[in-house]
Amino acid sequence: MSIELKPIEQKLSITLNEVAQHLPAGSLTLRQLLTEIGEQGLLLFCIFLTLPFLIPVSIPGVSTVFGTLIILISIGLLTNRLPWLPEKLMQKSIQTASLINALEKSAHIFEKIDKFSHPRLTQLTQGTTVLQFNGFMLLLGGILLIFPFGFVPFSNTLPGLAILFLAVGMLQKDGYFVLAGYLMNIFTLIYFTVLIGGAVMAGKELWSLFGG
């Protein structure tokens, strides 16, 4: 079945608040969260998956799981097919209290985004080739999100922002947000390259000091 990217029918901030108000007590699975989101679609689900990495709310152990789901969704966009989402991942349980906190704080951020996000530079949001490229950039963001740099500042925030910008841009038909997603992916690649280069140089220095 092919994917149809429909614009969201209401403001993102309103959707976040509504979902926060209807979450069950205790905990819920990712499949339950997707059900709560409803017909808004897979790109909105991607936005939800980035929230723990964009604000100072800790939901432990989710970067690999959420990053993997974003990768699978982006593959669906690349192939224009509904993605296969493994049941083991979809049954991953997360604490409702932490998620509600993340949603409510994010809603305040999205109130500002909603004010100036609208259809523009639509060349970056429509057409088969463009949508496939956007799917590839979303895939890149998901891969960068699961890199084992969680202890390094901004290592999850930067790819999370790239995914957020891309998803918002595609949903709102806003090419400026899509372009911001491209640039954030490039910046993340540069940042990770510097981190890896610094680690290699530090390793060489330590080896020269202690290894002979």
trRosetta pair geometry for C-beta under 8 A, 3 or more apart (Angstrom, degrees):
i j d omega theta_ij theta_ji phi_ij phi_ji
1 81 6.8 105 66 -151 47 68
1 82 5.0 13 73 -4 100 117
2 80 5.0 -9 -142 155 90 96
2 81 6.5 -59 -105 -93 43 47
2 82 7.9 116 154 -27 4 76
3 42 7.2 -57 -139 28 127 135
3 76 6.1 100 -50 148 140 101
3 77 6.4 -73 63 -101 160 56
3 80 5.7 -138 29 -158 91 52
3 81 6.7 -14 -24 47 95 3
3 82 6.1 143 -74 -71 87 57
5 41 7.3 116 -132 173 54 161
5 43 6.7 53 -135 -19 100 138
5 131 7.2 -165 -2 -132 144 129
5 170 6.0 -72 -168 160 146 103
5 171 7.3 -124 -179 -97 100 49
6 41 6.5 167 46 -45 89 144
7 171 6.2 106 -136 171 51 60
7 172 6.5 76 -140 -114 98 31
7 173 6.1 -44 -88 -14 115 105
8 11 7.9 105 114 -107 125 9
8 12 6.7 71 92 -72 167 73
8 15 7.0 -70 -171 -41 136 149
8 40 5.7 19 -120 -147 96 99
8 41 7.9 -128 -85 28 79 111
8 44 6.5 105 -90 -76 120 124
8 171 5.2 26 -20 172 100 118
8 172 7.2 -30 25 -74 100 69
9 40 7.7 -121 18 -105 87 80
10 14 5.0 -75 144 75 119 133
10 15 6.0 145 85 -52 103 92
11 14 4.6 90 67 5 89 104
11 15 7.1 -158 96 -6 47 86
11 110 7.3 143 159 140 92 107
11 111 7.9 51 156 -111 136 52
11 114 4.3 33 -151 -133 114 144
12 15 5.5 -56 -150 37 36 113
12 16 6.3 38 154 -22 69 104
12 44 7.9 -168 -122 -129 93 98
12 47 7.1 -95 -147 159 127 162
12 110 4.3 -109 99 -174 108 137
12 113 6.6 -20 52 86 134 121
12 114 5.9 -159 35 -73 86 103
12 168 7.2 -35 -59 -118 156 101
13 16 5.8 -51 -149 33 31 112
13 17 6.6 28 155 -15 64 106
13 107 4.7 97 -155 -165 76 73
13 108 7.5 95 -135 -67 117 14
13 110 4.0 180 -71 97 79 102
13 111 4.4 71 -97 -69 162 64
13 113 7.7 156 -46 52 100 92
13 114 5.4 -84 -2 -21 110 139
14 17 5.9 -58 -150 39 31 108
14 18 6.2 31 154 -20 66 109
14 107 8.0 108 -53 -146 17 110
15 18 5.7 -57 -146 36 30 112
15 19 6.4 27 158 -17 65 106
15 37 7.8 42 175 -142 116 73
15 40 6.4 74 -143 -88 146 158
15 44 7.1 -73 146 -157 156 134
16 19 6.1 -57 -149 37 28 107
16 20 6.3 30 154 -21 63 109
16 103 4.9 -179 -178 -171 91 86
16 104 7.6 168 140 -82 106 27
16 106 5.6 -134 -154 93 154 102
16 107 4.1 -166 93 -82 126 89
16 110 6.1 131 -2 33 141 148
17 20 5.6 -55 -148 35 32 114
17 21 6.4 30 156 -20 65 107
17 103 7.3 157 -84 146 31 104
17 104 7.1 70 -107 -110 71 65
17 107 4.9 79 -56 -124 86 155
18 21 5.9 -58 -151 34 30 110
18 22 6.5 6 159 -3 64 114
19 22 6.2 -75 -148 46 30 98
19 23 6.7 50 156 -50 67 94
19 33 7.9 55 -174 -156 127 75
19 36 5.2 99 -142 141 94 116
19 37 6.4 4 -101 -87 135 58
19 48 7.8 -74 119 -106 169 127
19 103 6.1 -129 86 -147 102 149
20 23 6.2 -36 -151 -4 30 115
20 99 7.8 -168 -114 125 76 80
20 100 4.9 107 -154 -140 93 74
20 103 3.9 -177 -75 102 110 136
20 104 5.4 116 -147 -58 166 80
20 107 7.3 -80 -7 -36 141 134
22 36 6.1 167 96 -146 112 110
23 28 6.3 -121 -163 -8 94 146
23 33 8.0 6 -115 -105 105 76
23 36 6.6 11 -90 -120 69 163
23 96 5.1 164 140 -150 123 109
23 99 6.5 179 -139 95 165 121
23 100 5.9 -144 48 -74 143 98
23 103 8.0 162 -26 9 138 155
24 28 5.5 123 48 -73 103 113
24 32 7.3 -51 16 167 120 144
24 96 6.4 -122 84 -91 56 149
25 96 6.1 -156 -152 62 24 158
26 95 7.8 -100 158 -142 39 63
26 96 5.8 67 70 6 31 124
27 93 4.8 41 154 -180 133 106
27 94 6.3 170 -155 83 92 30
27 95 5.3 -55 -99 -105 90 40
27 96 5.6 -147 -96 -22 28 85
28 32 4.2 -113 -179 85 107 138
28 33 6.0 128 115 -52 121 80
28 36 7.9 36 153 -24 160 134
28 93 7.1 168 90 -143 17 71
28 94 6.8 -26 64 59 64 76
28 96 5.8 75 -4 -79 96 96
28 99 7.6 -70 43 30 106 160
29 32 4.7 103 55 5 74 100
29 33 7.2 -131 102 -4 44 86
29 90 6.4 58 154 148 114 60
29 91 5.1 -42 -143 -143 137 38
29 92 6.4 121 -150 64 76 40
29 93 5.6 -49 -89 -89 66 61
29 94 7.8 117 -122 14 23 75
30 33 5.3 -49 -149 34 39 116
30 34 6.4 43 151 -21 67 100
30 65 7.7 -155 -51 154 147 120
30 69 7.0 -134 179 -85 153 157
30 89 6.7 -33 48 141 149 71
30 90 5.0 -119 78 -145 103 47
30 91 7.4 -54 34 -11 88 10
30 92 5.2 32 -13 56 114 93
30 94 7.3 72 -64 -3 73 113
31 34 5.7 -49 -148 34 34 112
31 35 6.5 38 149 -20 63 104
31 87 8.0 4 -59 -141 137 63
31 90 4.1 62 -57 166 98 106
31 91 6.6 -3 -2 -74 119 50
32 35 5.4 -52 -151 35 35 115
32 36 6.5 39 150 -22 65 102
33 36 5.5 -51 -151 32 35 113
33 37 6.7 39 150 -22 64 100
33 45 7.8 116 119 -135 99 91
33 48 6.6 172 159 147 123 150
33 94 7.7 13 -46 43 137 122
33 99 7.6 -118 -104 -161 126 153
34 37 5.7 -48 -152 29 35 114
34 45 5.7 14 -114 -112 88 130
34 90 7.4 -43 5 -143 135 105
35 38 7.2 35 170 -72 38 51
37 40 5.3 -96 165 44 91 112
37 41 7.9 -99 138 40 120 28
37 44 5.7 163 -171 109 128 117
37 45 5.8 -167 45 -79 173 79
37 48 6.6 -106 -81 -30 131 149
40 44 4.0 -10 126 20 116 163
40 45 8.0 150 90 -37 97 70
41 44 5.3 102 66 12 70 100
41 45 7.1 -118 118 -6 44 92
41 171 7.7 169 68 -109 128 105
42 45 5.1 -49 -151 32 41 118
42 46 6.7 50 148 -24 66 95
42 73 5.0 177 171 -146 120 118
42 76 6.9 -51 150 81 171 144
42 77 8.0 -160 99 -57 133 97
42 82 7.9 174 -47 -137 144 71
42 83 7.2 118 -139 19 153 112
43 46 5.3 -41 -155 26 39 117
43 47 6.9 44 145 -20 63 96
43 73 7.8 159 -80 162 45 133
43 167 4.6 165 -177 -153 89 89
43 170 5.6 -132 -132 86 153 118
43 171 5.1 -176 110 -62 137 102
44 47 5.4 -44 -155 29 41 116
44 48 6.7 44 146 -18 65 99
44 167 7.3 150 -79 169 27 121
44 171 6.6 88 -64 -99 79 148
45 48 5.5 -50 -153 34 37 114
45 49 6.4 38 149 -22 66 105
45 69 7.8 -97 140 147 114 123
45 73 6.9 -172 84 -96 115 154
46 49 5.6 -56 -149 35 33 113
46 50 6.7 31 153 -21 65 103
46 70 5.5 91 -130 -120 93 91
46 73 5.8 -150 -70 93 106 156
46 138 7.0 -38 -145 -158 156 124
46 163 5.9 -133 167 170 109 108
46 167 4.5 -166 90 -94 121 143
47 50 6.0 -58 -155 31 33 109
47 51 7.3 54 148 -47 61 90
47 163 7.9 -177 -91 130 43 92
47 164 6.0 81 -126 -126 74 72
47 167 4.9 -160 -60 111 85 144
47 168 6.7 91 -97 -60 124 79
47 171 7.9 -32 -38 -12 133 149
48 51 5.9 -33 -163 -8 38 118
49 66 4.3 162 -171 -162 101 105
49 69 6.0 -152 -114 82 154 122
49 70 5.7 -167 101 -61 148 101
49 163 7.7 -64 85 136 99 147
50 53 5.8 -75 -171 47 60 106
50 54 5.9 50 141 -28 90 118
50 66 7.6 161 -71 158 37 133
50 70 7.8 73 -61 -85 85 140
50 160 4.3 139 -159 -162 96 87
50 161 7.7 145 -179 -60 135 25
50 163 5.0 -177 -80 86 132 118
50 164 4.8 -148 104 -63 162 93
50 167 7.6 -170 -5 18 136 141
51 54 5.9 -71 -143 34 33 109
51 55 6.7 -17 -180 18 71 108
51 57 7.9 -12 143 59 90 124
51 102 4.7 106 139 159 119 118
51 103 6.8 9 -172 -80 164 52
51 106 5.0 -55 -134 -66 112 152
52 55 7.7 -86 -143 50 21 79
52 57 6.3 -101 -132 88 64 91
52 58 7.6 62 -165 -147 101 21
52 59 4.4 -83 -121 32 138 115
52 62 5.6 58 59 73 163 142
52 66 7.2 -179 37 -26 121 165
52 98 8.0 30 -108 149 108 111
52 102 5.8 -41 -83 -121 61 152
53 63 7.0 90 -79 -103 121 92
53 145 7.2 -96 -61 -142 170 106
53 156 4.1 -120 -140 141 119 106
53 157 5.5 -170 158 -87 87 46
53 159 7.8 -31 141 73 156 77
53 160 3.5 -171 96 -69 126 155
54 106 7.0 74 82 -107 123 104
54 109 7.6 -142 134 74 125 175
54 157 6.3 116 -105 -136 45 79
54 160 5.2 -149 -60 130 85 132
54 161 6.7 122 -108 -72 103 72
54 164 6.6 57 -77 -49 145 152
55 102 6.2 155 62 -139 125 73
55 105 4.9 143 179 114 159 131
55 106 6.1 -127 -21 -70 143 78
55 109 7.3 -139 -75 -26 119 142
57 98 6.3 146 166 -169 109 81
57 101 5.2 167 -130 111 139 111
57 102 4.5 -153 80 -82 153 83
57 105 6.5 168 -34 31 129 146
58 98 7.2 -76 86 -144 51 127
59 62 5.0 13 109 -8 103 140
59 94 6.0 16 -168 -154 126 117
59 95 7.2 -160 -131 42 91 92
59 98 4.8 139 -92 140 91 138
59 99 6.9 59 -96 -71 141 68
59 102 6.9 -34 -33 -44 124 144
61 64 7.5 -41 -176 31 62 100
61 65 7.3 48 141 -2 75 118
62 65 5.4 -70 -152 52 52 108
62 66 4.9 40 157 -17 90 115
62 92 8.0 128 -119 149 80 140
62 94 6.9 36 -91 -101 127 124
63 66 6.3 -57 -132 45 21 102
63 67 5.7 24 164 -20 61 116
63 145 6.0 -155 -169 158 88 85
63 146 6.1 154 140 -107 88 54
63 150 5.8 -163 11 -92 160 119
63 156 5.6 -95 -113 -113 127 128
64 67 5.8 -56 -138 40 22 112
64 68 6.3 26 159 -23 60 107
64 146 5.0 81 -116 -137 57 103
65 68 5.9 -57 -152 32 26 111
65 69 6.7 23 153 -15 62 106
65 89 5.8 164 -155 -146 90 95
65 92 5.2 100 -161 -108 151 172
66 69 5.7 -54 -151 36 34 111
66 70 6.4 35 152 -19 66 104
66 145 7.1 -86 98 143 92 140
67 70 5.7 -54 -149 36 33 112
67 71 6.4 38 151 -22 65 103
67 142 5.0 137 -169 -170 70 71
67 143 7.4 122 176 -85 114 14
67 145 3.8 -172 -105 95 112 110
67 146 3.5 -176 102 -52 156 96
68 71 5.5 -51 -151 33 33 115
68 72 6.5 31 152 -17 65 104
68 89 6.3 -127 95 -117 126 149
68 142 7.4 126 -82 176 12 115
68 146 6.6 71 -50 -76 70 147
69 72 5.7 -53 -148 36 34 110
69 73 6.4 33 153 -17 66 105
69 85 6.6 34 -133 -134 89 103
69 89 6.0 176 -70 151 97 138
70 73 5.7 -54 -146 38 32 111
70 74 6.2 32 154 -19 66 107
70 138 6.8 -133 171 166 95 91
70 141 6.9 -80 146 98 138 94
70 142 3.7 -170 100 -101 106 114
70 145 6.6 51 50 35 145 151
70 163 6.0 -33 -154 -134 146 144
71 74 5.8 -58 -147 37 28 110
71 75 6.5 33 152 -22 64 103
71 139 5.9 68 -136 -140 66 71
71 142 3.9 -176 -63 126 71 145
71 143 6.4 88 -97 -59 117 67
71 146 7.8 -36 -34 -6 128 134
72 75 5.7 -49 -150 31 33 113
72 76 6.8 39 148 -20 61 101
72 83 4.6 126 150 170 84 137
72 84 6.6 -100 -167 73 121 59
72 85 5.9 133 119 -96 148 65
72 86 7.8 -147 -87 -4 162 83
73 76 5.5 -51 -159 31 36 117
73 77 6.8 36 146 -18 66 100
73 83 5.2 -126 -100 8 38 156
73 85 7.9 23 -65 -82 78 105
73 138 7.4 -77 98 141 93 133
74 77 5.4 -48 -151 34 40 113
74 78 6.4 45 148 -23 67 101
74 135 5.1 145 -171 -171 72 71
74 136 7.4 128 169 -86 115 14
74 138 3.9 -170 -109 102 118 104
74 139 3.8 -175 122 -66 141 71
74 141 7.8 158 -72 49 152 91
74 142 5.8 -151 3 -3 138 137
75 78 5.4 -49 -148 34 35 116
75 79 6.3 12 159 1 67 110
75 83 5.9 103 72 -115 89 113
75 135 7.5 124 -89 171 12 115
75 139 6.5 88 -59 -99 63 119
76 79 6.3 -70 -142 51 27 94
76 80 7.8 76 164 -105 57 2
76 81 5.5 -111 -146 82 72 61
76 82 5.8 -9 -149 -169 130 16
76 83 3.2 -94 -49 -52 125 90
76 135 7.8 -139 77 -142 48 128
77 80 7.2 24 -167 -77 30 44
77 131 6.6 -128 178 162 96 89
77 132 7.4 169 136 -113 79 41
77 134 7.0 -81 151 95 138 87
77 135 3.2 -170 105 -106 107 116
77 138 6.4 48 47 48 149 142
78 132 5.5 73 -140 -149 57 77
78 135 4.0 -170 -62 122 65 137
78 136 6.1 88 -98 -62 113 68
78 139 6.7 11 -43 -40 130 136
80 128 7.6 -31 -63 -140 139 93
80 131 7.7 68 -83 112 96 128
80 132 7.8 -51 -42 -81 94 91
85 89 6.7 -111 177 75 79 115
85 90 5.4 82 137 -59 110 119
86 89 4.8 80 74 12 94 102
86 90 6.8 -175 93 -7 46 91
87 90 5.4 -61 -140 44 35 110
87 91 6.0 31 161 -19 70 109
88 91 6.2 -62 -149 38 24 106
88 92 7.7 53 143 -49 55 82
89 92 5.6 -20 -169 -19 44 115
94 98 6.9 -103 167 69 95 115
94 99 5.7 92 122 -54 119 121
95 98 4.5 71 82 12 105 107
95 99 6.7 176 91 -10 54 89
96 99 5.6 -64 -147 42 33 110
96 100 6.0 35 158 -23 71 105
97 100 5.9 -52 -145 34 27 110
97 101 6.5 30 154 -19 61 106
98 101 5.7 -55 -153 35 31 114
98 102 6.4 30 151 -18 65 106
99 102 5.6 -54 -149 37 34 112
99 103 6.2 33 153 -20 67 106
100 103 5.7 -54 -145 37 31 111
100 104 6.2 27 159 -17 66 107
101 104 6.2 -58 -146 37 25 106
101 105 6.4 18 159 -11 62 110
102 105 6.1 -62 -147 41 27 105
102 106 6.0 25 157 -19 64 113
103 106 5.7 -60 -145 39 27 111
103 107 6.3 38 154 -32 64 101
104 107 5.6 -43 -150 20 32 117
104 108 7.5 34 153 -18 58 95
105 108 6.1 -50 -165 26 38 110
105 109 7.2 35 143 -14 65 104
106 109 5.4 -55 -157 36 45 114
106 110 6.1 37 150 -17 75 107
107 110 5.7 -58 -143 41 32 108
107 111 6.7 50 152 -35 63 94
108 111 5.7 -38 -156 12 33 117
108 112 7.9 28 150 -11 56 96
109 112 6.3 -60 -174 32 40 106
109 113 6.7 32 139 -15 72 108
110 113 4.9 -50 -142 40 50 115
110 114 5.9 59 155 -30 74 99
111 114 5.9 -48 -148 29 27 115
111 115 7.2 36 150 -30 56 100
112 115 5.9 -49 -162 17 36 116
112 116 7.8 -13 160 14 63 99
113 116 7.2 -91 -163 50 33 77
113 117 5.4 16 163 -19 77 127
113 168 6.7 -69 172 -151 138 153
114 117 6.2 -60 -118 37 25 104
117 168 6.3 -71 -143 164 154 114
117 172 4.8 -9 154 166 109 171
117 174 5.1 -75 -162 -54 82 164
117 177 6.3 27 -128 -46 109 135
118 172 6.6 -98 -108 171 17 113
118 174 6.3 100 65 -90 21 109
119 122 5.9 13 -175 -76 94 111
119 125 7.8 -126 -136 60 79 155
119 172 6.8 -148 -65 152 56 70
119 173 4.0 1 -111 97 90 115
119 174 6.4 -115 -101 -74 26 61
120 173 7.9 121 16 121 37 79
120 174 5.8 24 41 -136 81 66
120 175 5.9 -109 103 32 61 91
120 176 6.1 10 86 -13 113 105
121 124 5.5 8 136 17 99 111
121 125 7.7 103 104 -7 69 104
121 174 7.3 48 52 -179 92 43
121 175 2.7 -116 102 67 99 134
121 176 5.7 117 27 -43 136 66
121 178 7.7 -146 104 44 115 110
121 179 7.1 -24 122 -22 155 124
122 125 5.2 -72 -152 48 58 107
122 126 5.7 12 163 6 93 115
122 173 5.5 2 -115 175 96 102
122 175 5.9 -126 -64 -37 20 116
123 126 7.4 -78 -129 47 20 84
123 127 7.7 2 -161 4 54 131
123 130 7.1 -164 158 -100 56 155
123 175 6.3 38 51 -103 65 151
124 130 6.2 -167 -149 -166 32 128
124 134 7.5 114 169 -73 76 117
124 169 7.2 -37 114 163 112 129
124 175 3.6 112 43 -136 114 99
124 178 4.4 178 135 84 122 143
124 179 6.2 -55 -140 -51 175 84
125 130 7.0 -25 18 132 6 133
125 131 7.9 46 -178 -82 36 79
125 134 7.6 57 -116 -63 47 157
125 169 6.4 -140 -90 151 111 85
125 170 5.9 170 -139 -119 92 50
125 173 4.7 148 122 -142 157 58
125 174 7.1 92 -62 35 147 24
125 175 5.5 -118 -21 -73 101 76
125 178 6.0 -162 -72 -34 84 149
126 130 6.4 39 76 68 26 138
126 131 7.2 2 -142 -50 22 101
126 173 7.3 17 -44 -134 102 101
127 130 4.3 72 70 16 101 111
127 131 6.5 -178 82 -11 48 88
128 131 6.0 -62 -146 39 25 108
128 132 6.3 24 157 -18 64 108
129 132 5.8 -57 -150 36 29 111
129 133 6.4 28 153 -17 64 105
130 133 5.7 -55 -150 36 32 111
130 134 6.3 33 151 -19 66 105
131 134 5.5 -50 -146 37 34 114
131 135 6.4 41 150 -22 63 102
131 170 7.7 95 -127 -134 82 119
132 135 5.4 -49 -150 34 34 116
132 136 6.6 39 148 -21 63 100
133 136 5.4 -48 -152 32 36 114
133 137 6.6 35 150 -17 66 102
134 137 5.6 -51 -148 37 35 110
134 138 6.4 39 150 -20 65 103
134 166 6.1 158 -168 -163 92 108
134 169 7.9 -140 -140 93 130 115
134 170 5.9 130 160 -81 150 123
134 178 6.3 -53 -114 -146 117 119
134 181 8.0 56 -144 90 85 143
135 138 5.5 -52 -147 36 33 113
135 139 6.4 40 150 -23 64 103
136 139 5.4 -51 -150 33 33 117
136 140 6.5 37 150 -21 65 100
137 140 5.4 -45 -148 32 36 115
137 141 6.6 41 150 -20 63 101
137 162 7.4 -126 162 168 95 110
137 166 5.8 -175 107 -107 112 144
137 181 6.1 100 138 130 132 110
137 182 6.0 -61 -135 -95 150 67
137 185 5.7 -127 -161 -27 92 162
138 141 5.6 -50 -152 34 34 114
138 142 6.6 36 149 -19 64 104
138 163 6.2 82 -142 -126 74 77
138 166 5.2 -166 -81 121 87 151
138 167 7.2 92 -115 -62 120 79
138 181 7.9 -9 -77 170 67 140
139 142 5.7 -55 -152 35 32 112
139 143 6.5 33 152 -19 66 104
140 143 5.7 -53 -149 35 33 111
140 144 6.3 30 154 -16 66 107
140 162 7.8 -71 96 138 93 145
140 185 5.3 60 107 -154 125 133
141 144 5.8 -56 -146 39 31 109
141 145 6.3 39 152 -30 64 105
141 159 4.8 152 -161 -170 70 88
141 160 7.9 135 179 -76 110 17
141 162 4.2 -161 -109 100 120 115
141 163 4.2 167 137 -64 144 84
141 166 6.7 -155 -12 12 153 141
141 181 7.3 -53 -61 -171 141 100
141 184 7.9 35 -105 101 113 105
141 185 5.7 -89 -72 -95 83 104
141 188 7.7 100 -118 36 67 161
142 145 5.5 -50 -149 26 32 118
142 146 7.0 15 159 -9 63 104
142 159 7.6 168 -60 165 14 125
142 163 6.8 89 -61 -92 66 128
143 146 6.5 -68 -156 39 30 98
143 147 7.5 54 145 -47 61 87
144 147 5.7 -24 -162 -12 43 117
144 158 7.5 -75 141 97 132 96
144 159 3.8 -179 99 -93 111 140
144 162 7.4 41 60 43 139 146
144 185 7.1 174 -3 -139 152 76
144 188 5.1 62 180 139 156 139
144 189 7.3 -94 -98 -70 134 65
144 192 6.9 -132 -142 -39 102 149
145 156 6.3 60 -149 -139 72 73
145 159 4.3 -147 -67 107 72 136
145 160 6.4 97 -111 -64 111 68
145 163 7.0 2 -54 -27 135 138
147 155 6.8 -112 84 175 109 110
147 159 7.9 133 15 -17 107 151
147 192 6.4 -29 155 -126 174 136
149 152 4.4 -37 174 28 95 122
149 155 3.6 -139 112 -160 110 153
149 156 7.8 -175 86 -43 84 69
149 192 6.9 -138 -26 -118 160 93
149 195 6.4 39 -125 143 139 163
150 155 6.3 -134 -91 83 22 126
150 156 6.1 31 -119 -42 69 118
151 155 7.7 21 54 25 36 144
152 155 4.2 80 75 -37 98 129
152 195 6.2 23 -148 -129 166 142
153 157 8.0 -17 169 16 59 125
154 157 4.6 -70 -140 50 56 115
154 158 5.2 57 163 -32 93 100
154 191 7.1 -88 110 -177 118 156
155 158 7.0 -40 -139 24 17 105
155 159 8.0 0 161 7 47 103
155 191 7.8 -164 -104 127 62 124
155 192 7.6 93 -135 -90 89 88
155 195 7.6 47 -99 -69 112 168
156 159 6.7 -66 -155 48 36 96
156 160 5.7 41 152 -27 69 118
157 160 5.4 -64 -146 40 27 118
157 161 6.3 31 157 -23 66 103
158 161 5.9 -52 -151 31 29 110
158 162 6.8 31 150 -19 61 103
158 184 6.3 -175 -176 -179 73 93
158 187 6.4 -129 -161 103 123 100
158 188 4.2 156 131 -94 122 97
158 191 6.1 153 -23 38 177 156
159 162 5.2 -47 -149 32 42 117
159 163 6.4 42 153 -18 69 101
159 184 7.7 148 -108 138 29 103
159 185 7.3 57 -119 -109 71 65
159 188 5.1 89 -66 -133 75 161
160 163 5.9 -54 -150 37 32 109
160 164 6.2 34 151 -20 65 108
161 164 5.4 -54 -143 38 33 115
161 165 6.2 32 159 -19 67 105
161 184 5.0 -130 104 -159 102 152
162 165 6.1 -55 -147 36 26 108
162 166 6.4 23 156 -15 62 110
162 181 5.0 95 -166 -157 61 69
162 184 3.8 -163 -82 100 80 113
162 185 4.5 105 -144 -60 146 72
162 188 6.2 -70 -30 -13 139 137
163 166 5.9 -59 -147 39 29 110
163 167 6.1 24 159 -17 66 111
163 181 7.3 98 -72 -139 10 112
164 167 6.0 -61 -144 39 25 106
164 168 6.1 20 161 -14 65 111
164 181 7.7 -167 71 -98 49 100
165 168 6.0 -58 -143 41 26 107
165 169 6.0 27 158 -21 63 113
165 177 4.9 -162 -169 -180 75 78
165 178 7.1 162 142 -91 88 18
165 180 4.3 -121 -160 95 147 102
165 181 3.6 -170 94 -66 105 81
165 184 6.0 131 20 10 142 140
166 169 5.8 -59 -146 38 25 113
166 170 6.3 19 160 -15 64 108
166 177 7.4 -178 -78 136 17 88
166 178 6.0 63 -125 -126 57 62
166 181 3.5 121 -57 -150 79 164
166 182 7.9 109 -84 -43 99 56
167 170 6.1 -57 -145 38 28 105
167 171 6.2 23 157 -15 64 111
168 171 5.9 -61 -145 41 28 108
168 172 5.8 0 167 5 68 117
168 174 6.8 -28 130 51 83 124
168 177 4.9 -96 94 173 100 154
169 172 6.4 -68 -132 52 21 92
169 173 7.7 1 171 -175 54 3
169 174 4.8 -108 -131 75 63 79
169 175 6.5 82 -166 -107 114 16
169 176 7.2 -157 -115 69 111 45
169 177 3.2 -166 -73 89 93 99
169 178 3.5 -179 142 -49 153 71
169 179 7.7 161 -122 9 155 55
169 180 7.4 171 -57 41 132 93
169 181 6.1 -118 10 -9 138 126
170 173 7.6 23 -168 -76 25 39
170 178 6.6 94 -54 -87 68 108
172 177 6.8 65 56 23 120 147
174 177 4.4 55 101 11 111 110
174 178 6.9 165 97 -12 59 85
175 178 5.2 -52 -146 38 43 116
175 179 6.1 47 154 -22 71 102
176 179 5.7 -51 -147 36 31 112
176 180 6.5 36 150 -21 62 104
177 180 5.4 -50 -149 34 35 115
177 181 6.6 42 149 -23 63 100
178 181 5.5 -51 -156 30 34 116
178 182 6.9 40 146 -21 64 98
179 182 5.5 -44 -154 28 38 115
179 183 6.5 33 151 -15 66 105
180 183 5.7 -55 -147 40 34 110
180 184 6.2 34 154 -22 67 107
181 184 5.7 -54 -142 36 30 110
181 185 6.5 34 156 -20 63 103
182 185 6.0 -61 -159 33 28 111
182 186 6.6 24 150 -16 65 107
183 186 5.6 -54 -151 37 35 112
183 187 6.2 36 152 -19 68 105
184 187 5.5 -50 -143 38 34 113
184 188 6.3 40 153 -23 64 103
185 188 5.6 -53 -149 34 31 113
185 189 6.6 33 152 -20 64 102
186 189 5.7 -52 -152 33 33 113
186 190 6.6 32 150 -17 64 104
187 190 5.7 -53 -151 36 34 112
187 191 6.2 36 151 -22 66 107
188 191 5.5 -54 -145 37 32 114
188 192 6.2 28 157 -16 67 106
189 192 6.0 -56 -145 39 28 107
189 193 6.2 32 154 -23 63 108
190 193 5.7 -56 -149 34 29 114
190 194 6.5 30 153 -19 64 104
191 194 5.9 -56 -154 34 30 110
191 195 6.5 31 149 -19 64 106
192 195 5.4 -51 -147 35 36 115
192 196 6.2 33 156 -17 68 104
193 196 5.9 -54 -146 39 30 107
193 197 6.1 30 154 -18 64 110
194 197 5.7 -56 -143 40 28 112
194 198 6.1 30 157 -20 64 107
195 198 5.8 -57 -148 37 26 110
195 199 6.3 26 154 -19 63 107
196 199 5.7 -55 -148 35 31 112
196 200 6.4 32 153 -19 65 105
197 200 5.8 -54 -148 35 31 111
197 201 6.4 28 155 -15 65 107
198 201 5.8 -56 -146 39 32 109
198 202 6.2 32 155 -19 66 107
199 202 5.7 -54 -145 38 30 111
199 203 6.3 34 153 -22 63 105
200 203 5.6 -53 -150 34 30 114
200 204 6.5 31 152 -19 63 104
201 204 5.7 -52 -150 34 33 112
201 205 6.5 34 152 -19 65 104
202 205 5.6 -53 -149 35 34 112
202 206 6.4 32 154 -17 66 105
203 206 5.8 -55 -147 38 31 109
203 207 6.2 33 154 -21 65 107
204 207 5.6 -54 -147 36 31 113
204 208 6.3 31 154 -19 65 105
205 208 5.8 -55 -149 35 31 110
205 209 6.4 25 154 -17 64 108
206 209 5.7 -59 -148 38 32 109
206 210 6.0 -17 171 21 70 111
206 211 7.5 64 125 -8 66 104
207 210 6.9 -77 -130 56 21 77
207 211 4.1 -30 -163 30 65 135
208 211 7.0 -19 -52 51 15 89
208 212 7.9 -79 -144 85 35 27
